[in-house]
Amino acid sequence: MKLLGKKIRLLRHQKGWSQEDVSKQLDISIPAFSKIETGITDVNLSRLEQISTLFDMSVVQLLTYNDPEQEVKDASELEEVSKKLKEREAEVIDLQKKV
C-alpha cells in the first residue's frame, strides 16, 4: 500500500493538485486521503477505480505506474554498478594471470 500511495502522491504532484483538491474530487476527507497516500489505509477496488479515473488512467496503469525520473536514476545507478563490476572482473582476471 505504501508504494501505491507514493505513486498517487507523485501523480497528484505532477498535476499540481493539493490533497484538498483530490479529496474533494473523491468526496472523502483530507485525512482519509492522506492515509491513502501514506499507505495507512488499504484501498478497495472501488476507490482504486475512482483514483485511476481522476488521473485519466486504468487501474492497471495506476498500479504499474513508475516515475520516469526515478527510472532514469535507476538506470544510471545500474550502469555505474555494471561498470564497477566489469572493473572488478578485470582485476580478478589479472590476479588469476599472476597466479
LINBEL-V376008 format. One line per field, one symbol per residue. ss: DSSP state (H for helix, E for strand, C for the rest). phi: phi as a letter, one per 40 degrees, with the letter a starting at -180 (. if undefined). psi: psi as a letter, one per 30 degrees, with the letter a starting at -180 (. if undefined). A space follows every 50 residues. Layout:
ss->???
phi->???
psi->???
This chain:
ss->CHHHHHHHHHHHHHHCCCHHHHHHHHCCCHHHHHHHHHCCCCCCHHHHHH HHHHCCCCHHHHHHCCCHHHHHHHHHHHHHHHHHHHHHHHHHHHHHHHC
phi->.cccdccccccccccgccccdcccccfbccdccdccccgccccccccdcc cccdcfaccccccbcbcdccccccccccccccccccccccccccccccc
psi->eeeeeeeeeeeeeefgkleeeeeeefhlleeeeeeeefgekkkleeeeee eeeeghlleeeefgkkjeeeeeeeeeeeeeeeeeeeeeeeeeeeeeee.
